[in-house]
Amino acid sequence: MSTHISRTDLARRIAADISEGSVVNLGIGAPTLVANYLPDDTEVVLHTENGMLGMGPAPEPGTVDPDLINAGKQPVTALKGAAYFHHADSFAMMRGGHLDVCVLGAFQVSETGDLANWSTGEPGAIPAVGGAMDLAIGAKSVYVMTDLLTKQGTPKLVAACSYPLTGVRCVTRIYTDHAVFDVTPDGLRVRETFGDNTADSLAALTGLDLADVTDAAASLRGN
């Protein structure tokens, strides 16, 4: 069996967890893929921090409108009823607690839910915080979408972040290519595993104490 799932499959998995009627911000990079897998019969309002509510999926080839882009400067579509507004108004929505969910990438997430996603702190690294700090603190639920391991094989889930923090104790759930983790007051819980991963094998990869609630989570999905 495989030890991980693809990025598109992970985006599809995250989309399945977004509730009807939610207002959602998708961060720059991989999180934008989630827009392509939201069910057509589910009303989810996508927000982009450069000033749009009602963002749709990526346009089909040959239908790109150069005036319609997300915060990562990728072309997007506008759904019926979409609204456009000033950048400052967009940040007021983020800071005012009006977003139900945001999906962000990460360099590191601590076992207590601290998020580091804007700089590695390395000499010459280009800081790219954008609106991540506002989203991490302002959204009601913060989902992280990331690979479990770096290209060098080191875990992105850590006891304490060594990179500059974006937000403290702000992450709700972590979606990785190996498994889904919930952040709880007692540490990380393995909600769902992919491929042949287990809570024990994930604990060995990360070096963290991980509670296993996969059976309970599966039962809830079945209901």
HUZIFEN-V57841 format. One record per residue. PSI is psi in degrees with one decimal (NA if undefined). D_CENTER is the distance of its C-alpha to the mean C-alpha in whole Angstrom. Layout:
BEGIN
psi & d_center
PSI & D_CENTER
PSI & D_CENTER
END
This chain:
BEGIN
psi & d_center
158.8 & 26
152.5 & 23
-4.1 & 21
164.9 & 17
165.7 & 16
165.1 & 15
-37.0 & 12
-38.3 & 13
-35.3 & 14
-40.2 & 10
-40.9 & 9
-38.0 & 12
-41.6 & 11
-43.3 & 8
-35.0 & 10
-20.8 & 13
-1.8 & 11
121.9 & 11
152.7 & 15
133.5 & 17
1.2 & 18
147.5 & 15
122.0 & 14
136.7 & 10
132.8 & 9
119.3 & 7
168.5 & 7
143.4 & 10
-140.8 & 10
-37.4 & 8
-25.2 & 6
-21.3 & 9
-24.5 & 10
-33.5 & 9
-28.9 & 12
-7.9 & 14
10.8 & 14
131.8 & 14
141.4 & 18
-27.2 & 20
10.2 & 22
128.8 & 19
106.8 & 19
127.1 & 15
116.0 & 16
132.0 & 13
137.6 & 14
136.7 & 14
-13.6 & 15
6.7 & 18
51.0 & 19
136.8 & 19
137.8 & 18
29.2 & 18
140.5 & 17
-170.6 & 17
177.7 & 16
144.0 & 18
155.2 & 21
153.5 & 24
135.2 & 26
-0.1 & 29
18.2 & 27
129.7 & 25
112.3 & 26
-14.1 & 26
-6.4 & 25
102.2 & 22
158.1 & 19
-172.8 & 16
-21.3 & 15
10.6 & 15
24.2 & 18
143.0 & 17
139.8 & 19
178.5 & 18
163.7 & 20
128.4 & 21
163.8 & 22
129.6 & 25
4.4 & 25
151.1 & 23
147.4 & 23
145.0 & 23
172.8 & 24
150.2 & 24
-40.2 & 22
-38.2 & 23
-37.1 & 22
-43.4 & 19
-29.8 & 18
-36.8 & 20
-42.8 & 18
-47.5 & 15
-20.7 & 18
4.9 & 20
25.3 & 17
-3.5 & 17
130.9 & 13
-40.2 & 13
141.8 & 9
148.8 & 6
118.1 & 3
153.7 & 4
175.4 & 6
146.3 & 8
-39.6 & 12
148.9 & 13
131.1 & 12
165.5 & 15
-12.1 & 16
4.2 & 17
12.0 & 13
144.1 & 14
132.9 & 11
111.3 & 13
13.9 & 11
-16.8 & 14
143.5 & 17
-9.3 & 18
2.1 & 21
149.8 & 24
130.0 & 27
-3.8 & 26
139.0 & 22
115.3 & 21
138.6 & 19
58.6 & 16
-36.9 & 15
-129.6 & 15
14.6 & 14
-40.4 & 11
-40.6 & 14
-41.0 & 14
-42.8 & 11
-34.2 & 10
-29.8 & 14
-29.6 & 14
146.9 & 12
-36.4 & 13
133.7 & 10
113.6 & 7
135.4 & 4
134.0 & 3
116.6 & 4
161.7 & 7
148.4 & 11
-35.6 & 13
150.2 & 16
174.2 & 17
-22.6 & 19
-3.2 & 22
8.7 & 21
145.4 & 20
144.2 & 17
-16.6 & 14
123.1 & 14
162.9 & 17
-41.5 & 20
137.0 & 19
137.0 & 18
-11.5 & 20
161.4 & 18
135.4 & 18
144.5 & 16
-42.4 & 14
153.8 & 14
128.5 & 16
46.5 & 15
-16.8 & 12
134.8 & 9
-46.3 & 10
146.6 & 8
121.1 & 7
114.5 & 7
170.4 & 10
-10.4 & 12
-33.2 & 15
168.9 & 14
133.7 & 11
139.4 & 12
140.4 & 13
123.1 & 14
166.9 & 17
-20.1 & 20
8.7 & 22
-164.8 & 19
139.1 & 16
135.7 & 17
110.0 & 17
-37.9 & 16
138.8 & 16
154.9 & 17
148.1 & 17
-137.7 & 21
19.5 & 23
149.0 & 21
167.2 & 22
-37.6 & 21
-43.0 & 24
-33.6 & 23
-36.6 & 20
-38.5 & 22
-38.4 & 24
-39.3 & 21
-22.1 & 19
17.1 & 23
154.3 & 21
119.0 & 23
126.4 & 20
145.3 & 21
111.0 & 21
26.8 & 21
-37.9 & 20
-41.6 & 23
-41.0 & 23
-40.3 & 19
-38.7 & 21
-39.9 & 24
-39.4 & 22
-33.5 & 20
-24.5 & 24
NA & 25
END
